[in-house]
Amino acid sequence: MTGLPKAETMPSLVEVFGKRPGRMGLLDSGLERLDAGNSVVLEIGCSVGEASAHVASKYGCIVSAIDISSEDIEKAKRSNGHANVRYETARAEAIPFEDEKFDVVFSEAAFSLLKEKEKSVSEYRRVLKGNGCVLINDFTLRNSIDESLRGDMDFIPCFAGVDTKEGYIKYFEEQGFELAYESDESKEIVKTAMWIAKAYKTPLSELSGLFSGFLSKNDPEKDSGSCECFFQSAKLGYVQLIFRKGGK
């Protein structure tokens, strides 16, 4: 694979992913489906805050936004500060807000990051109002994969923790949520791949080599070929899921 940029000279995947054109389109469609204007909203895994600031500006929502990274939260405050947005370093497994505070909880490619998904969903239920909803836009697995391949993708956390659509739904239904809407949005994968290829000046056919470069950068002991095996085996998709808090 010739002509690939060196991993140590490249911007992070998180940075590139966050700057992709039209990245708010799917979020907008979900919020409009929920008629979420002027709601009290919580974003889980806000990173540097673009989505939260967008929701506050476009929909007049009062937004709380949490992320595990204190560095990202500081960047969010500097780059995406808004009078109606409160940023806080916190974990989804221990949300620092009172019961039944929010109308909507949402995450953008962040639910797949969570290591304790069951505990997190329990927290979502706790902080949602009686008829509140969760909006999830995220990667999915189309095929089951060997757990060793999943472990080799820990340099891209959402891929290391990604599950099938059915797996995500099960987490929520076991906590008393009802599936209100689902949509296959796998076209987002194609658009994102094209954007990443453009951002890194890499042919689409060589993206697995690009990811292998990130793998070697993060852990030289790992076999970079496992990255290519992961993408060949997993058959990634992308979904939008909306869950409504039930009466459990």
Secondary structure, DSSP 8 states (H G I E B T S, - for coil): --S---GGGS--HHHHHHT-TTTTHHHHHHHHHTT-TT-EEEEES-TTSHHHHHHHHHH--EEEEEES-HHHHHHHHHHS--TTEEEEE--GGG--S-TT-EEEEEEES-GGG-S-HHHHHHHHHHHEEEEEEEEEEEEEESS---HHHHHTTTTSHHHHT--BHHHHHHHHHTTTEEEEEEEE-THHHHHHHHHHHHHTT--GGGHHHHHHHHHHHH-TTS-THHHHHHHHHH-EEEEEEEEEE---
